[in-house]
Amino acid sequence: MRLYGIRILEKLKRKNRGNAPLTNAIDALIKTIEKENWKNPNELVKSRSDADSVHSEGFYFFNIKIHRTMIFIEFEDDRATVIWAGSHKDYEKIFQNNRNVIEKWLRAHSWIK
């Protein structure tokens, strides 16, 4: 699977340069996404138990628990796109742990219509 938006993850890694467990977990996520070719959401969640489907159009949050980091990715066909990454605190501030707020954010940023 092709992964786009890696620069968002690279920025997160630079910001947390001294946190080796977090940077290793991000590298592992990148490697898994690039290696896998999931055909359906069940395969994705089976492979990555930290994945949470937040919208029916293929949007998932990954909860990197090592540092309570959230990574928001869209999966479509044979590609994945990182659209947001940040701390769990940032996630709560922006998305308020609410799927309706997530959908509004996706619409506001032209990810869905």
Secondary structure, DSSP 4 states (H G I P E B T S, - for coil): -EEE-HHHHHHHHHHTTT-HHHHHHHHHHHHHHHH---SSHHHHHHH-TTEEEEETTTEEEEEETTTTEEEEEEEETTEEEEEEEEEHHHHHHHHTT-HHHHHHHHHHTTS--
